[in-house]
Amino acid sequence: MSTDVVLPSERDASGRSFGPEERTLLLEVLESGVLFGPNGTKVRAFEAEIAALLGTRFARAVSSGSAAVHTALAALDIGPGEEIITTPITDMGGISPILYQGAIPVFADVDPETLNITAETVAQKISNRTRAVIVTHLFGNPCDMDPIMKLATERDIVLLEDAAQAYLAEYRGRYIGTFGRIAAFSLQQTKQITCGEGGFVATDSDRLARRARVWADKGWNYESEAPDHEFLGLNYRMSELQGAVALAQVRKLTAMVEHRVRVAEILRQRLDGVAGVRPVPVLDHAVATYWRFPLLVDSEIVPGGPAALAGELKSLGVWSTPNYIRYPAFMCRQFRERVTFGQSDYPYSLHGDYPQERLDDFPGCKTGLASVLVLPWTERHNETHAAFIAERVTEAIDRLVQDSSRPPGRSG
Ligand SMILES: Cc1ncc(COP(=O)(O)O)c(C=O)c1O
């Protein structure tokens, strides 16, 4: 194996796919002089094409994935004091909007292997204040939707999908993002497609699509003959510059995702039989689309676990993130100290006895985070990269095992 393989990075051109398609559309926008989304054509075309691809009736573009989650909650008219069940293992942009709606995030534990919430963990957190559950498909790996949907129907809970990491992932042949009443996606730099910053919501509901559009435009309905600020809303609009890049990207999405999945399968095969690591499992009837490539590290076999493996891999030219996030959301200061609006303690103050969650009460989070190691993954990774990564992982584990079996005090 050559030592000079440089892996693609999602942070720059090596791992991203911007070409003449993006340039042409961007130039069209500049030459038109219309950079404002509601007056232009690119954002609207992006919405139409991504909705057609996903198979939803509507998509509504916004300025980020966080804005998409917020817009989805606002479209559902989530209000103060309502409880929203969600995962503590996600980007904060998937959680903070709950608090901005005055609602209360209630954390469900995750499966220790996929780090996804399950029907069982959600069921444990349902109360008479539960209004919705946010189903986040972590790393682009689908949650088990059948039991989650059954539970939501039985308990009359709204399903909102956070598909920010899960473009074109599938569950029983249907795209992720089409199971809930509404879904949120992100177009931030690292996602399967990107325009730097951006996002959108997807829904089949006329009412939710309309509310999303108006809410993300300061409550102002441009499409009405007698527009007014109908309700409280923010400016989460997407600009035509973002829309142009997003439109070019959506046209490449299917091919890029197919490539991601194909090369990820090669890496899975190459890692098969490597003692001490195993790719995060994917449900039989699901297709994961690998926002990143997560591995489970067995600390009994790999001395030092994910952190030691990440350190060793770095010295061998493979960058990775041990544990994905340092700790579950409820352990962040924002939650521990309830730092929200001034000194108000709002919206926790609406709750009465909001729990101070402890990691020990989340065994799935504890085990999952302690064993996961996340490798960057892009549409530019190829078979050579997959082979290189597998070889380096094997070498790194061998080194760690050898180091740990050396008598103390001796080195080299
Ligand atoms: C699952 C999830 N939800 C929400 C977000 C927020 O998206 P953005 O960073 O575009 O605001 C992200 C972004 O990383 C995410 O991964």
Ligand as a Chemical Component Dictionary entry (heavy atoms), coordinates in Angstrom:
data_LIG
# 
_chem_comp.id                   LIG 
_chem_comp.type                 NON-POLYMER 
_chem_comp.pdbx_formal_charge   0 
_chem_comp.three_letter_code    LIG 
# 
loop_
_chem_comp_atom.comp_id 
_chem_comp_atom.atom_id 
_chem_comp_atom.alt_atom_id 
_chem_comp_atom.type_symbol 
_chem_comp_atom.charge 
_chem_comp_atom.model_Cartn_x 
_chem_comp_atom.model_Cartn_y 
_chem_comp_atom.model_Cartn_z 
_chem_comp_atom.pdbx_ordinal 
LIG C1 C1 C 0 -28.901 15.989 12.642 1  
LIG C2 C2 C 0 -28.689 17.467 12.458 2  
LIG N1 N1 N 0 -29.697 18.311 12.703 3  
LIG C3 C3 C 0 -29.567 19.639 12.531 4  
LIG C4 C4 C 0 -28.387 20.181 12.095 5  
LIG C5 C5 C 0 -28.271 21.657 11.948 6  
LIG O1 O1 O 0 -27.928 22.013 10.643 7  
LIG P1 P1 P 0 -27.109 23.360 10.334 8  
LIG O2 O2 O 0 -25.716 23.175 10.824 9  
LIG O3 O3 O 0 -27.213 23.482 8.839  10 
LIG O4 O4 O 0 -27.821 24.470 11.037 11 
LIG C6 C6 C 0 -27.314 19.351 11.784 12 
LIG C7 C7 C 0 -26.034 19.913 11.309 13 
LIG O5 O5 O 0 -24.979 19.444 11.460 14 
LIG C8 C8 C 0 -27.455 17.950 11.980 15 
LIG O6 O6 O 0 -26.451 17.116 11.717 16 
# 
loop_
_chem_comp_bond.comp_id 
_chem_comp_bond.atom_id_1 
_chem_comp_bond.atom_id_2 
_chem_comp_bond.value_order 
_chem_comp_bond.pdbx_ordinal 
LIG C1 C2 SING 1  
LIG C2 N1 SING 2  
LIG C2 C8 DOUB 3  
LIG N1 C3 DOUB 4  
LIG C3 C4 SING 5  
LIG C4 C5 SING 6  
LIG C4 C6 DOUB 7  
LIG C5 O1 SING 8  
LIG O1 P1 SING 9  
LIG P1 O2 DOUB 10 
LIG P1 O3 SING 11 
LIG P1 O4 SING 12 
LIG C6 C7 SING 13 
LIG C6 C8 SING 14 
LIG C7 O5 DOUB 15 
LIG C8 O6 SING 16 
# 
